[in-house]
Amino acid sequence: SICGRYRGRLKHRLRGPSFEPIMALWHGLLLMLFRAIAQSAAENIQRWAQRPEKPSTLANALGVALGVASAPMDAIAYSLAPQSVLAPVGMIGMLFSLLAAQKVHGDPLQAGDVGGAITVLIGAGVCLVYGADSQDVAMPTSEMLIAYGVCLFLSCASLFALLFHQREAGGRLDSLANALLGGILGSSTIVASKTLTSALVAGSWPVMPGLAIGMLAPTHLYVLNRGYGRHSLVFMSPAMGGCTLLSNVATGYFLFSEVPVGASEFSAGVSLICFGVLSLCIGKGSKVASS
């Protein structure tokens, strides 16, 4: 049966055929869980600090600092296990943001949002079980990284231009562009971090990955902070998380040769996550501008 196959695959994933790979997976999962909680706290602090009626520069800086301090967990986790397996786990932070959205920020939370969150959790579980094995990861060639860099530049430049055009209007288009840009930049920072870690392990001097992180990380922080201040976390958290997830799955497959052990099951898990994210986002983008 489907449930029997799922249980068997889950046992294999969590126990593993040998000790070292499965311990690396567990360490990566725990780091991603801690990172998701810390990132959710940082999101909520920044959102609260930028409320129009009583903004707080100190609290905003604290939220940014928490996001920066927890960021190395991503780099370490993704160096231990495939990002196509860990990225869905990072969606758990979205649940904390949804819980705080109504209680802390007064953002509207509907009954259907609970169903969307449960769908995301089910999809994340499926992706965890049927994602790539940790021993199958390979590093990209320089030609692949150059092609990725060109695509990244074009997509980010287009979204930045859209944000500049919408800087006064706000609304649905602004929130969507902000979420997409935040997700793409978050994924690209992970790619640069993995490349940097691999170069350090190999004993080479990682000049280009270091420069990439130096440019991407501050830009990513700015985009996140802008989005949390202007838009509701009920929209921003799932939309940005979904974009980061899809970007991580794509770069994991095309750059790091992370092939899922069950392609159809993994695709179904990603589809469930996307469906849950869409159900959380639809109809909210036009109501989120707060400044």
Secondary structure, 3 states (H helix, E strand, C coil): CHHHHHHHHHHHHHHCCCHHHHHHHHHHHHHHHHHHHHHHHHHHHHHHHCCCCCCCHHHHHHHHHHHHHHCHHHHHHHHHCCHHHHHHHCCHHHHHHHHHHHHCCCCCCCHHHHHHHHHHHHHHHHHHHHCCCHHHCCCCCHHHHHHHHHHHHHHHHHHHHHHHHCCCCCHHHHHHHHHHHHHHHHHHHHHHHHHHHHHHHHCCCCHHHHHHHHHHHHHHHHHHHHHHHHCCHHHHHHHHHHHHHHHHHHHHHHCCCCCCCCHHHHHHHHHHHHHHHHHHHCCCHHHCCCC
